[in-house]
Amino acid sequence: MAFSDKLPDVAATFRSLMPEPDRPGRILAAVDRIEATRTADPLLGPLRRAVHAIPPDVRDILHGKPLGHPAHPVAVQIPIGTWTSAAVLDLLPGKGKRRGAGLLVAIGIVSAVPAALTGLTDWADLRKPQMRVGLVHAAANTGGLLLYTTSLWHRLRGRRMAGRAYGFAGLTLVSLGGALGGHLAYRQASGANHAEQVPARADGEWHEVGVLDDLPLGRAVRADAGDIPVLVVREEDGAVRVLADQCSHMGGPLSDGEIENGCVRCPWHGSVFRLTDGWNVQGPATAPQPVFETRVVGGRVQARFPESAKKNG
């Protein structure tokens, strides 16, 4: 049979993986099943509590708070890059390239540890459907790490063919884990800034968000500044603070949170934001909260998103 005769079968295979107008493709359907499967749910609580036993300041670093975005996507570049490079060297002839591939595998194994820690820390503050996908993502990557460790063990003993075989198997599992990580990040929006759309939606106009005398002291109230939900807090000194209500971490309602020491704590995952400027004092949020200007006209509180904070483009 000529090679050209096989092409229709290859095309049909790819078409079966792609979504059709009336149903998802096989890949999306499989991941949707993972999101809905509750088999591993008994593990979620204990694992989450174990991660939350890490001191908050350390968790903030692992979340990526100093970077202003999650650290996990940055951390995974080294193991993925070194292991992919090792696979390329494994396909090339030459003794020196074999030694280089072994060194790259070892570097990937070491760098996978901080990558796993940052991912696990982020995972512990997700919603259940995301946690279910994340658990399979972690299992695939853990399997890949074990295969690469076995690959290095064989390489150090001069068993090149076995080392290569385990390395390619590890790359296959890590690639599957990476695909699930992409689903987590881009379809399920884990790690995304859920308040990023506020500057684009704000119209720059003043909007009434409440009557000053009706606002309780030191308690959060939900209102709308135009079509943007906001948190309104009247402080003891008479100042009124207005922040976007949708938490930048996972979109939790800050107006349902606790107010203490000039900050609001998100009721979903405990992120703490300063009322004066929206700064994320404590994670898991890695991005600050949008803050509105306020004024009082005729006893009524008005708020607007400052033009200086709007992003053009």
Backbone as CSV, one residue per row, in Angstrom:
resi,resn,N_x,N_y,N_z,CA_x,CA_y,CA_z,C_x,C_y,C_z
1,MET,0.853,-1.197,0.000,0.000,0.000,0.000,0.883,1.240,0.000
2,ALA,0.599,2.174,-0.908,1.374,3.412,-0.966,1.111,4.270,0.257
3,PHE,2.128,5.095,0.587,1.983,5.964,1.758,0.796,6.900,1.611
4,SER,0.560,7.365,0.396,-0.549,8.297,0.174,-1.896,7.658,0.493
5,ASP,-1.961,6.297,0.373,-3.222,5.626,0.669,-3.554,5.643,2.154
6,LYS,-2.536,5.862,2.991,-2.744,5.879,4.437,-3.174,7.246,4.957
7,LEU,-2.987,8.268,4.145,-3.282,9.620,4.607,-4.730,9.818,5.030
8,PRO,-5.723,9.304,4.311,-7.115,9.493,4.761,-7.359,8.935,6.156
9,ASP,-6.717,7.780,6.487,-6.893,7.221,7.817,-6.315,8.141,8.882
10,VAL,-5.158,8.754,8.619,-4.549,9.692,9.558,-5.452,10.908,9.746
11,ALA,-5.977,11.417,8.635,-6.868,12.573,8.718,-8.125,12.238,9.518
12,ALA,-8.650,11.026,9.318,-9.853,10.626,10.053,-9.573,10.544,11.549
13,THR,-8.371,10.087,11.902,-8.004,10.011,13.319,-7.986,11.394,13.947
14,PHE,-7.367,12.339,13.259,-7.317,13.705,13.793,-8.707,14.320,13.864
15,ARG,-9.546,14.026,12.874,-10.907,14.571,12.904,-11.687,14.031,14.092
16,SER,-11.436,12.783,14.477,-12.150,12.197,15.611,-11.779,12.857,16.924
17,LEU,-10.596,13.461,16.966,-10.169,14.143,18.185,-10.704,15.563,18.278
18,MET,-11.084,16.125,17.154,-11.543,17.511,17.137,-13.022,17.585,17.493
19,PRO,-13.438,18.680,18.167,-14.854,18.816,18.530,-15.729,19.029,17.313
20,GLU,-16.931,18.455,17.333,-17.911,18.678,16.288,-18.897,19.733,16.760
21,PRO,-19.685,20.318,15.836,-20.609,21.391,16.227,-21.576,20.991,17.334
22,ASP,-21.972,19.695,17.382,-22.997,19.297,18.337,-22.454,18.529,19.542
23,ARG,-21.123,18.303,19.628,-20.555,17.591,20.771,-19.063,17.864,20.847
24,PRO,-18.459,17.704,22.042,-17.026,17.910,22.172,-16.241,16.755,21.565
25,GLY,-14.987,17.003,21.201,-14.125,15.942,20.713,-13.726,15.019,21.849
26,ARG,-12.998,13.959,21.498,-12.651,12.955,22.496,-11.761,13.521,23.602
27,ILE,-10.847,14.396,23.232,-9.942,14.943,24.236,-10.715,15.778,25.249
28,LEU,-11.544,16.702,24.746,-12.324,17.548,25.654,-13.302,16.721,26.474
29,ALA,-13.890,15.717,25.862,-14.836,14.871,26.593,-14.126,14.125,27.721
30,ALA,-12.895,13.675,27.465,-12.146,12.958,28.503,-11.819,13.878,29.669
31,VAL,-11.415,15.110,29.362,-11.074,16.046,30.436,-12.326,16.478,31.183
32,ASP,-13.432,16.619,30.471,-14.701,16.944,31.142,-15.087,15.854,32.138
33,ARG,-14.802,14.600,31.774,-15.107,13.504,32.695,-14.235,13.575,33.944
34,ILE,-12.972,13.990,33.756,-12.080,14.141,34.907,-12.628,15.214,35.847
35,GLU,-13.100,16.331,35.276,-13.650,17.417,36.095,-14.830,16.954,36.940
36,ALA,-15.623,16.032,36.391,-16.858,15.616,37.075,-16.680,14.381,37.950
37,THR,-15.555,13.675,37.823,-15.354,12.440,38.578,-14.996,12.729,40.030
38,ARG,-15.739,12.107,40.950,-15.548,12.379,42.375,-14.763,11.278,43.092
39,THR,-14.210,10.346,42.340,-13.546,9.191,42.942,-12.448,9.594,43.920
40,ALA,-11.655,10.574,43.536,-10.509,10.979,44.357,-10.836,12.111,45.330
41,ASP,-12.099,12.514,45.407,-12.459,13.645,46.271,-12.062,13.462,47.740
42,PRO,-12.110,12.235,48.303,-11.671,12.094,49.702,-10.225,12.502,49.950
43,LEU,-9.401,12.535,48.892,-8.006,12.933,49.052,-7.822,14.446,49.066
44,LEU,-8.789,15.174,48.511,-8.599,16.600,48.307,-8.445,17.354,49.625
45,GLY,-9.320,17.074,50.591,-9.280,17.776,51.870,-7.979,17.565,52.620
46,PRO,-7.543,16.298,52.840,-6.284,16.080,53.548,-5.076,16.698,52.849
47,LEU,-5.033,16.616,51.514,-3.914,17.219,50.795,-3.930,18.734,50.937
48,ARG,-5.112,19.326,50.860,-5.226,20.779,51.017,-4.763,21.207,52.404
49,ARG,-5.182,20.479,53.432,-4.759,20.825,54.794,-3.257,20.684,54.974
50,ALA,-2.674,19.687,54.326,-1.224,19.511,54.415,-0.490,20.701,53.802
51,VAL,-0.980,21.191,52.671,-0.349,22.355,52.038,-0.539,23.600,52.895
52,HIS,-1.724,23.756,53.466,-2.004,24.936,54.286,-1.241,24.923,55.613
53,ALA,-0.618,23.790,55.930,0.235,23.741,57.115,1.568,24.464,56.886
54,ILE,1.887,24.739,55.622,3.089,25.516,55.298,2.867,26.955,55.766
55,PRO,3.863,27.602,56.387,3.682,28.989,56.854,3.200,29.913,55.732
56,PRO,2.269,30.838,56.036,1.697,31.705,54.997,2.739,32.470,54.186
57,ASP,3.793,32.973,54.832,4.807,33.725,54.094,5.514,32.848,53.059
58,VAL,5.745,31.595,53.416,6.383,30.673,52.470,5.423,30.355,51.332
59,ARG,4.145,30.157,51.677,3.147,29.889,50.635,3.053,31.060,49.664
60,ASP,3.121,32.285,50.171,3.052,33.453,49.289,4.184,33.438,48.266
61,ILE,5.376,33.044,48.697,6.505,32.955,47.771,6.259,31.863,46.739
62,LEU,5.770,30.710,47.189,5.495,29.612,46.273,4.363,29.956,45.308
63,HIS,3.381,30.716,45.774,2.304,31.167,44.877,2.846,32.096,43.790
64,GLY,3.889,32.847,44.095,4.423,33.815,43.140,4.050,35.240,43.453
65,LYS,3.629,35.515,44.687,3.221,36.867,45.065,4.295,37.917,44.756
66,PRO,5.590,37.644,45.019,6.601,38.660,44.670,6.678,38.951,43.177
67,LEU,6.274,37.983,42.344,6.309,38.184,40.888,5.085,38.925,40.376
68,GLY,3.984,38.863,41.130,2.732,39.450,40.668,1.929,38.505,39.801
69,HIS,2.368,37.272,39.677,1.628,36.236,38.945,2.138,34.885,39.428
70,PRO,1.421,33.788,39.156,1.843,32.487,39.669,3.271,32.121,39.255
71,ALA,4.001,31.506,40.180,5.389,31.108,39.926,5.478,29.768,39.204
72,HIS,4.425,28.959,39.282,4.493,27.604,38.721,4.796,27.599,37.218
73,PRO,4.145,28.420,36.391,4.478,28.385,34.963,5.937,28.725,34.677
74,VAL,6.543,29.547,35.525,7.964,29.872,35.351,8.826,28.687,35.765
75,ALA,8.471,28.067,36.898,9.285,26.983,37.453,9.323,25.755,36.548
76,VAL,8.245,25.504,35.806,8.205,24.281,34.993,9.051,24.395,33.726
77,GLN,9.509,25.600,33.389,10.271,25.754,32.152,11.575,24.958,32.178
78,ILE,12.222,24.894,33.349,13.526,24.223,33.410,13.398,22.715,33.209
79,PRO,12.567,22.005,33.987,12.483,20.562,33.733,11.970,20.229,32.336
80,ILE,10.972,20.954,31.857,10.459,20.660,30.514,11.533,20.920,29.467
81,GLY,12.236,22.042,29.615,13.276,22.386,28.640,14.429,21.405,28.650
82,THR,14.908,21.030,29.836,16.052,20.113,29.904,15.675,18.722,29.419
83,TRP,14.483,18.251,29.786,14.086,16.910,29.355,13.832,16.853,27.846
84,THR,13.279,17.916,27.286,13.088,17.945,25.831,14.430,17.977,25.121
85,SER,15.366,18.766,25.655,16.706,18.825,25.061,17.409,17.482,25.171
86,ALA,17.213,16.782,26.292,17.807,15.454,26.455,17.270,14.488,25.405
87,ALA,15.983,14.580,25.095,15.389,13.707,24.083,16.010,13.962,22.715
88,VAL,16.274,15.245,22.412,16.913,15.573,21.130,18.314,14.974,21.070
89,LEU,19.091,15.128,22.159,20.440,14.568,22.177,20.419,13.048,22.087
90,ASP,19.398,12.431,22.686,19.296,10.973,22.618,19.097,10.475,21.186
91,LEU,18.593,11.322,20.320,18.356,10.933,18.936,19.581,11.150,18.053
92,LEU,20.618,11.799,18.602,21.823,12.104,17.839,22.952,11.152,18.215
93,PRO,23.834,10.847,17.267,24.961,9.958,17.575,26.063,10.717,18.335
94,GLY,26.930,9.942,18.979,28.078,10.554,19.648,28.078,10.324,21.142
95,LYS,29.254,9.921,21.680,29.371,9.644,23.107,29.170,10.895,23.952
96,GLY,29.714,12.019,23.475,29.565,13.269,24.217,28.116,13.677,24.367
97,LYS,27.340,13.414,23.343,25.915,13.754,23.408,25.195,12.870,24.418
98,ARG,25.650,11.626,24.579,25.041,10.759,25.583,25.277,11.305,26.987
99,ARG,26.507,11.784,27.223,26.801,12.365,28.534,25.980,13.637,28.759
100,GLY,25.853,14.449,27.700,25.056,15.669,27.811,23.601,15.379,28.103
101,ALA,23.053,14.338,27.472,21.654,13.972,27.715,21.453,13.539,29.161
102,GLY,22.413,12.760,29.679,22.308,12.331,31.077,22.339,13.506,32.036
103,LEU,23.218,14.492,31.758,23.302,15.674,32.611,21.994,16.466,32.570
104,LEU,21.405,16.601,31.396,20.147,17.332,31.265,19.013,16.611,32.000
105,VAL,18.998,15.296,31.935,17.982,14.539,32.679,18.128,14.803,34.166
106,ALA,19.381,14.812,34.667,19.613,15.053,36.099,19.177,16.456,36.508
107,ILE,19.489,17.452,35.682,19.075,18.825,35.989,17.553,18.920,36.024
108,GLY,16.890,18.246,35.097,15.432,18.259,35.081,14.833,17.643,36.328
109,ILE,15.442,16.556,36.817,14.934,15.902,38.026,15.039,16.842,39.226
110,VAL,16.185,17.515,39.372,16.374,18.424,40.503,15.424,19.612,40.419
111,SER,15.293,20.186,39.222,14.441,21.380,39.067,12.958,21.059,39.133
112,ALA,12.604,19.780,38.996,11.186,19.397,39.086,10.649,19.553,40.504
113,VAL,11.544,19.538,41.499,11.088,19.643,42.885,10.441,21.004,43.172
114,PRO,11.143,22.147,42.916,10.465,23.432,43.142,9.268,23.634,42.222
115,ALA,9.324,23.076,41.009,8.169,23.195,40.112,6.954,22.496,40.716
116,ALA,7.177,21.323,41.307,6.075,20.585,41.932,5.549,21.311,43.163
117,LEU,6.440,21.900,43.959,6.012,22.604,45.169,5.147,23.821,44.830
118,THR,5.547,24.582,43.815,4.742,25.752,43.426,3.387,25.323,42.884
119,GLY,3.369,24.244,42.105,2.099,23.759,41.576,1.178,23.229,42.644
120,LEU,1.743,22.499,43.598,0.927,21.951,44.688,0.342,23.062,45.546
121,THR,1.116,24.110,45.774,0.633,25.237,46.579,-0.530,25.938,45.881
122,ASP,-0.416,26.147,44.585,-1.525,26.750,43.831,-2.744,25.829,43.829
123,TRP,-2.499,24.532,43.650,-3.588,23.553,43.553,-4.468,23.555,44.801
124,ALA,-3.863,23.777,45.960,-4.605,23.686,47.227,-5.628,24.800,47.390
125,ASP,-5.606,25.816,46.522,-6.557,26.928,46.618,-7.393,27.060,45.355
126,LEU,-7.772,25.926,44.793,-8.615,25.914,43.609,-9.992,25.349,43.950
127,ARG,-10.909,25.458,42.981,-12.218,24.842,43.133,-12.114,23.345,42.828
128,LYS,-13.109,22.572,43.265,-13.021,21.116,43.143,-12.833,20.626,41.706
129,PRO,-13.585,21.143,40.711,-13.340,20.658,39.347,-11.898,20.893,38.889
130,GLN,-11.325,22.022,39.293,-9.941,22.292,38.949,-8.996,21.367,39.714
131,MET,-9.319,21.119,40.991,-8.472,20.239,41.796,-8.453,18.821,41.225
132,ARG,-9.587,18.363,40.696,-9.636,17.012,40.126,-8.722,16.906,38.911
133,VAL,-8.788,17.887,38.023,-7.886,17.889,36.868,-6.443,18.047,37.340
134,GLY,-6.243,18.914,38.326,-4.900,19.138,38.837,-4.298,17.889,39.452
135,LEU,-5.119,17.042,40.058,-4.621,15.814,40.662,-4.106,14.864,39.574
136,VAL,-4.832,14.756,38.476,-4.380,13.912,37.365,-3.131,14.527,36.724
137,HIS,-3.125,15.849,36.590,-1.950,16.578,36.081,-0.722,16.254,36.933
138,ALA,-0.887,16.304,38.254,0.224,16.013,39.162,0.637,14.545,39.070
139,ALA,-0.346,13.636,38.948,-0.034,12.208,38.852,0.773,11.912,37.590
140,ALA,0.394,12.523,36.474,1.142,12.319,35.226,2.571,12.834,35.354
141,ASN,2.722,14.010,35.944,4.062,14.580,36.092,4.900,13.787,37.094
142,THR,4.256,13.292,38.148,4.981,12.459,39.110,5.445,11.165,38.445
143,GLY,4.567,10.565,37.645,4.968,9.376,36.897,6.118,9.667,35.961
144,GLY,6.063,10.829,35.289,7.153,11.222,34.421,8.451,11.396,35.178
145,LEU,8.374,12.001,36.361,9.565,12.187,37.187,10.161,10.841,37.598
146,LEU,9.316,9.885,37.968,9.815,8.556,38.340,10.472,7.863,37.148
147,LEU,9.897,8.024,35.973,10.494,7.431,34.772,11.839,8.066,34.456
148,TYR,11.938,9.377,34.622,13.218,10.046,34.368,14.261,9.661,35.413
149,THR,13.835,9.458,36.649,14.766,9.001,37.683,15.288,7.607,37.337
150,THR,14.394,6.742,36.858,14.813,5.411,36.415,15.737,5.509,35.212
151,SER,15.419,6.445,34.315,16.271,6.667,33.139,17.691,7.062,33.557
152,LEU,17.793,7.969,34.524,19.114,8.395,34.983,19.853,7.233,35.636
153,TRP,19.143,6.410,36.394,19.756,5.253,37.049,20.378,4.316,36.011
154,HIS,19.663,4.057,34.925,20.196,3.202,33.861,21.364,3.877,33.137
155,ARG,21.269,5.154,32.905,22.349,5.866,32.206,23.644,5.804,33.009
156,LEU,23.547,5.984,34.314,24.746,5.969,35.161,25.401,4.593,35.176
157,ARG,24.647,3.574,34.820,25.198,2.221,34.770,25.528,1.789,33.347
158,GLY,25.534,2.737,32.445,25.940,2.457,31.075,24.897,1.777,30.222
159,ARG,23.679,1.697,30.684,22.611,1.046,29.909,21.891,2.113,29.078
160,ARG,22.513,2.507,28.005,22.030,3.649,27.234,20.644,3.416,26.650
161,MET,20.414,2.220,26.082,19.122,1.977,25.439,17.985,2.029,26.445
162,ALA,18.199,1.415,27.614,17.158,1.467,28.643,16.961,2.897,29.128
163,GLY,18.060,3.635,29.299,17.960,5.032,29.729,17.169,5.868,28.752
164,ARG,17.433,5.662,27.469,16.685,6.404,26.444,15.209,6.031,26.464
165,ALA,14.928,4.723,26.567,13.534,4.267,26.542,12.738,4.870,27.701
166,TYR,13.314,4.830,28.908,12.623,5.412,30.051,12.498,6.933,29.894
167,GLY,13.497,7.556,29.287,13.428,8.996,29.069,12.306,9.391,28.132
168,PHE,12.159,8.646,27.021,11.069,8.956,26.090,9.707,8.679,26.715
169,ALA,9.631,7.616,27.525,8.368,7.346,28.223,8.052,8.472,29.207
170,GLY,9.092,8.963,29.907,8.892,10.078,30.838,8.431,11.323,30.116
171,LEU,9.018,11.600,28.951,8.622,12.783,28.187,7.165,12.682,27.733
172,THR,6.731,11.476,27.403,5.331,11.273,26.997,4.384,11.608,28.145
173,LEU,4.693,11.109,29.356,3.821,11.390,30.499,3.858,12.865,30.875
174,VAL,5.044,13.468,30.859,5.156,14.890,31.202,4.410,15.744,30.179
175,SER,4.422,15.340,28.921,3.677,16.078,27.890,2.179,15.992,28.141
176,LEU,1.718,14.801,28.557,0.301,14.658,28.921,-0.029,15.555,30.104
177,GLY,0.855,15.563,31.107,0.647,16.449,32.252,0.634,17.909,31.842
178,GLY,1.506,18.276,30.906,1.536,19.658,30.424,0.256,20.046,29.709
179,ALA,-0.315,19.104,28.946,-1.586,19.382,28.264,-2.696,19.631,29.275
180,LEU,-2.716,18.837,30.348,-3.716,19.049,31.391,-3.454,20.374,32.121
181,GLY,-2.177,20.732,32.284,-1.862,22.028,32.877,-2.374,23.173,32.024
182,GLY,-2.271,23.012,30.705,-2.826,24.031,29.813,-4.334,24.146,29.952
183,HIS,-5.005,23.013,30.118,-6.460,23.015,30.341,-6.794,23.765,31.633
184,LEU,-6.024,23.499,32.680,-6.229,24.181,33.959,-6.071,25.689,33.809
185,ALA,-5.028,26.098,33.102,-4.716,27.525,33.013,-5.649,28.270,32.073
186,TYR,-5.944,27.679,30.919,-6.632,28.435,29.876,-8.125,28.146,29.762
187,ARG,-8.555,26.929,30.075,-9.992,26.657,30.029,-10.630,26.863,31.388
188,GLN,-9.938,26.404,32.451,-10.500,26.534,33.794,-10.030,27.804,34.506
189,ALA,-9.131,28.557,33.896,-8.695,29.874,34.390,-8.089,29.824,35.794
190,SER,-7.424,28.730,36.130,-6.719,28.694,37.412,-5.426,29.499,37.274
191,GLY,-5.184,30.376,38.227,-4.000,31.220,38.170,-4.209,32.530,37.430
192,ALA,-5.341,32.668,36.736,-5.608,33.914,36.019,-6.054,34.998,36.987
193,ASN,-5.814,36.255,36.624,-6.268,37.394,37.416,-7.744,37.631,37.091
194,HIS,-8.625,37.293,38.012,-10.068,37.386,37.760,-10.617,38.801,37.912
195,ALA,-9.756,39.761,38.216,-10.189,41.159,38.281,-9.561,41.988,37.163
196,GLU,-8.878,41.342,36.258,-8.158,42.051,35.205,-9.089,42.824,34.275
197,GLN,-10.347,42.353,34.125,-11.271,42.989,33.182,-11.846,44.292,33.706
198,VAL,-11.650,44.603,34.991,-12.266,45.797,35.582,-11.834,47.083,34.871
199,PRO,-10.537,47.321,34.641,-10.167,48.564,33.952,-10.793,48.694,32.567
200,ALA,-10.942,47.572,31.864,-11.523,47.630,30.518,-13.024,47.910,30.558
201,ARG,-13.705,47.442,31.596,-15.164,47.625,31.695,-15.543,48.973,32.299
202,ALA,-14.639,49.560,33.072,-14.969,50.818,33.749,-15.127,51.948,32.735
203,ASP,-16.142,52.777,32.957,-16.407,53.863,32.002,-15.839,55.206,32.451
204,GLY,-15.232,55.265,33.628,-14.635,56.512,34.103,-15.625,57.515,34.658
205,GLU,-16.907,57.136,34.726,-17.932,58.040,35.239,-18.147,57.812,36.741
206,TRP,-18.699,58.841,37.409,-19.058,58.701,38.824,-20.381,57.966,38.926
207,HIS,-20.436,56.974,39.839,-21.652,56.187,40.038,-21.983,56.151,41.523
208,GLU,-23.267,56.321,41.835,-23.668,56.256,43.234,-23.609,54.806,43.724
209,VAL,-22.980,54.624,44.898,-22.840,53.277,45.451,-23.454,53.157,46.848
210,GLY,-24.135,54.216,47.309,-24.787,54.117,48.607,-24.982,55.462,49.268
211,VAL,-25.845,55.496,50.268,-26.056,56.693,51.088,-25.113,56.603,52.278
212,LEU,-24.340,57.658,52.521,-23.287,57.615,53.532,-23.826,57.179,54.892
213,ASP,-24.916,57.777,55.330,-25.436,57.468,56.669,-25.990,56.045,56.785
214,ASP,-26.285,55.431,55.644,-26.825,54.074,55.671,-25.734,53.003,55.690
215,LEU,-24.492,53.412,55.413,-23.401,52.435,55.367,-22.957,52.066,56.781
216,PRO,-22.931,50.795,57.143,-22.499,50.402,58.489,-20.997,50.629,58.650
217,LEU,-20.580,50.996,59.831,-19.166,51.220,60.094,-18.411,49.894,60.131
218,GLY,-17.327,49.856,59.376,-16.434,48.700,59.434,-16.975,47.410,58.892
219,ARG,-18.032,47.478,58.095,-18.601,46.266,57.503,-18.710,46.435,55.998
220,ALA,-18.556,45.321,55.298,-18.576,45.352,53.839,-20.000,45.372,53.305
221,VAL,-20.206,46.157,52.271,-21.495,46.234,51.583,-21.229,46.069,50.092
222,ARG,-22.074,45.311,49.425,-21.942,45.155,47.977,-22.792,46.184,47.269
223,ALA,-22.228,46.781,46.217,-22.963,47.750,45.399,-22.488,47.587,43.956
224,ASP,-22.980,48.463,43.085,-22.567,48.430,41.680,-22.110,49.815,41.264
225,ALA,-20.916,49.884,40.691,-20.418,51.121,40.087,-20.606,50.972,38.591
226,GLY,-21.729,51.426,38.090,-22.097,51.117,36.713,-22.485,49.651,36.656
227,ASP,-21.802,48.877,35.806,-22.101,47.446,35.738,-21.020,46.610,36.412
228,ILE,-20.208,47.248,37.279,-19.132,46.536,37.961,-19.491,46.359,39.433
229,PRO,-19.587,45.125,39.911,-19.839,44.898,41.341,-18.646,45.407,42.170
230,VAL,-18.949,46.108,43.254,-17.892,46.654,44.091,-18.176,46.377,45.561
231,LEU,-17.113,46.417,46.341,-17.164,46.323,47.792,-17.059,47.737,48.352
232,VAL,-17.964,48.109,49.248,-17.970,49.444,49.854,-17.816,49.291,51.367
233,VAL,-16.844,50.006,51.933,-16.605,49.946,53.382,-16.477,51.374,53.912
234,ARG,-17.291,51.677,54.910,-17.184,52.959,55.609,-16.357,52.733,56.870
235,GLU,-15.242,53.456,56.974,-14.329,53.264,58.090,-14.669,54.199,59.248
236,GLU,-14.068,53.926,60.401,-14.363,54.679,61.617,-14.069,56.162,61.468
237,ASP,-13.057,56.516,60.676,-12.687,57.922,60.514,-13.546,58.633,59.473
238,GLY,-14.549,57.938,58.911,-15.444,58.544,57.933,-15.053,58.293,56.490
239,ALA,-13.834,57.788,56.252,-13.408,57.495,54.882,-14.206,56.316,54.325
240,VAL,-14.485,56.377,53.035,-15.202,55.293,52.370,-14.273,54.673,51.336
241,ARG,-14.100,53.361,51.428,-13.220,52.631,50.520,-14.059,51.782,49.572
242,VAL,-13.663,51.772,48.310,-14.387,50.991,47.304,-13.381,50.184,46.490
243,LEU,-13.546,48.876,46.472,-12.728,47.963,45.699,-13.630,47.134,44.787
244,ALA,-13.067,46.639,43.691,-13.800,45.672,42.871,-14.154,44.474,43.739
245,ASP,-15.374,43.986,43.625,-15.856,42.943,44.530,-15.328,41.565,44.160
246,GLN,-15.009,41.331,42.898,-14.578,40.011,42.438,-13.100,39.818,42.735
247,CYS,-12.786,38.885,43.631,-11.405,38.650,44.057,-10.524,38.290,42.866
248,SER,-9.348,38.876,42.822,-8.442,38.633,41.699,-7.951,37.186,41.646
249,HIS,-8.027,36.477,42.769,-7.519,35.099,42.781,-8.448,34.138,42.044
250,MET,-9.681,33.978,42.536,-10.609,33.050,41.900,-12.006,33.632,41.752
251,GLY,-12.138,34.940,41.911,-13.426,35.589,41.684,-14.375,35.557,42.853
252,GLY,-13.894,35.252,44.062,-14.753,35.215,45.238,-15.339,36.574,45.570
253,PRO,-16.509,36.621,46.232,-17.163,37.894,46.572,-16.532,38.521,47.817
254,LEU,-15.731,39.540,47.648,-15.067,40.170,48.791,-16.071,40.803,49.749
255,SER,-17.232,41.200,49.238,-18.239,41.826,50.105,-18.774,40.855,51.154
256,ASP,-18.529,39.568,50.980,-18.910,38.582,51.994,-17.763,38.299,52.967
257,GLY,-16.634,38.990,52.776,-15.466,38.729,53.595,-15.418,39.546,54.870
258,GLU,-14.407,39.263,55.688,-14.235,39.955,56.965,-13.353,41.192,56.776
259,ILE,-13.712,42.254,57.508,-12.932,43.486,57.499,-12.169,43.571,58.819
260,GLU,-10.857,43.695,58.728,-10.057,43.829,59.939,-8.729,44.501,59.610
261,ASN,-8.322,45.411,60.492,-7.035,46.113,60.352,-6.873,46.786,58.990
262,GLY,-7.968,47.391,58.511,-7.894,48.111,57.241,-7.784,47.226,56.022
263,CYS,-8.146,45.957,56.159,-8.050,45.004,55.049,-9.339,44.197,54.948
264,VAL,-9.528,43.547,53.807,-10.638,42.619,53.627,-10.055,41.258,53.290
265,ARG,-10.630,40.221,53.892,-10.185,38.845,53.651,-11.236,38.132,52.804
266,CYS,-10.818,37.582,51.682,-11.752,36.886,50.796,-12.331,35.662,51.496
267,PRO,-13.637,35.454,51.418,-14.254,34.318,52.110,-13.968,32.968,51.452
268,TRP,-13.485,32.962,50.224,-13.264,31.695,49.533,-11.926,31.057,49.894
269,HIS,-10.832,31.789,49.708,-9.507,31.194,49.902,-8.595,32.017,50.801
270,GLY,-9.133,33.084,51.408,-8.390,33.800,52.433,-7.420,34.855,51.955
271,SER,-7.442,35.235,50.690,-6.570,36.326,50.242,-6.941,37.604,50.985
272,VAL,-5.928,38.393,51.355,-6.145,39.618,52.123,-5.711,40.816,51.282
273,PHE,-6.615,41.810,51.154,-6.344,43.006,50.358,-6.486,44.249,51.227
274,ARG,-5.566,45.186,51.061,-5.630,46.452,51.789,-6.692,47.343,51.159
275,LEU,-7.539,47.939,52.002,-8.661,48.732,51.498,-8.209,50.040,50.846
276,THR,-7.111,50.613,51.304,-6.689,51.911,50.789,-6.203,51.845,49.348
277,ASP,-5.487,50.776,48.998,-4.904,50.711,47.661,-5.071,49.360,46.970
278,GLY,-5.793,48.429,47.620,-6.051,47.134,47.005,-4.888,46.167,47.013
279,TRP,-3.794,46.532,47.686,-2.614,45.674,47.652,-2.909,44.321,48.283
280,ASN,-2.413,43.247,47.634,-2.613,41.895,48.153,-1.588,41.628,49.255
281,VAL,-2.023,41.862,50.483,-1.151,41.711,51.642,-0.778,40.255,51.849
282,GLN,-1.712,39.353,51.550,-1.469,37.916,51.732,-2.174,37.147,50.633
283,GLY,-1.538,36.070,50.155,-2.081,35.254,49.091,-3.167,34.310,49.583
284,PRO,-3.654,33.475,48.688,-3.038,33.055,47.439,-3.135,34.026,46.266
285,ALA,-3.830,35.118,46.371,-3.879,36.082,45.270,-2.470,36.614,44.994
286,THR,-2.112,36.682,43.723,-0.812,37.238,43.352,-0.946,38.627,42.737
287,ALA,-2.184,39.049,42.449,-2.425,40.371,41.853,-3.242,41.229,42.812
288,PRO,-2.972,42.532,42.870,-3.767,43.418,43.732,-5.186,43.576,43.208
289,GLN,-6.014,44.186,44.038,-7.423,44.372,43.724,-7.645,45.786,43.182
290,PRO,-8.395,45.964,42.077,-8.678,47.305,41.557,-9.395,48.183,42.584
291,VAL,-8.948,49.432,42.699,-9.487,50.380,43.683,-10.170,51.536,42.961
292,PHE,-11.305,51.982,43.514,-12.069,53.081,42.931,-11.872,54.352,43.762
293,GLU,-11.907,55.495,43.087,-11.946,56.781,43.783,-13.340,56.987,44.365
294,THR,-13.433,57.723,45.450,-14.738,57.987,46.063,-14.904,59.472,46.366
295,ARG,-16.147,59.888,46.442,-16.489,61.236,46.894,-17.905,61.189,47.457
296,VAL,-18.239,62.182,48.270,-19.579,62.267,48.863,-20.244,63.541,48.346
297,VAL,-21.392,63.370,47.699,-22.149,64.501,47.148,-23.571,64.426,47.694
298,GLY,-23.943,65.464,48.496,-25.286,65.485,49.057,-25.581,64.279,49.937
299,GLY,-24.578,63.812,50.655,-24.770,62.673,51.540,-24.764,61.329,50.846
300,ARG,-24.506,61.316,49.562,-24.478,60.066,48.798,-23.049,59.780,48.326
301,VAL,-22.643,58.533,48.462,-21.288,58.130,48.096,-21.248,57.770,46.617
302,GLN,-20.281,58.348,45.939,-20.079,58.046,44.523,-18.680,57.462,44.331
303,ALA,-18.549,56.645,43.308,-17.254,56.005,43.029,-17.031,55.945,41.532
304,ARG,-15.760,55.999,41.160,-15.385,55.814,39.761,-14.000,55.197,39.702
305,PHE,-13.764,54.482,38.626,-12.435,53.917,38.437,-11.542,54.998,37.841
306,PRO,-10.381,55.276,38.450,-9.551,56.393,37.988,-9.003,56.175,36.570
307,GLU,-9.055,57.226,35.768,-8.541,57.158,34.410,-7.066,56.799,34.390
308,SER,-6.339,57.254,35.400,-4.899,56.998,35.457,-4.595,55.509,35.597
309,ALA,-5.561,54.740,36.096,-5.346,53.308,36.300,-5.863,52.471,35.141
310,LYS,-6.544,53.100,34.186,-7.071,52.356,33.050,-5.942,51.974,32.132
311,LYS,-6.097,50.839,31.480,-5.062,50.314,30.569,-5.530,50.504,29.148
312,ASN,-4.692,51.114,28.339,-5.044,51.363,26.963,-4.637,50.163,26.097
313,GLY,-5.336,50.014,25.003,-4.971,48.945,24.093,-6.160,48.060,23.782
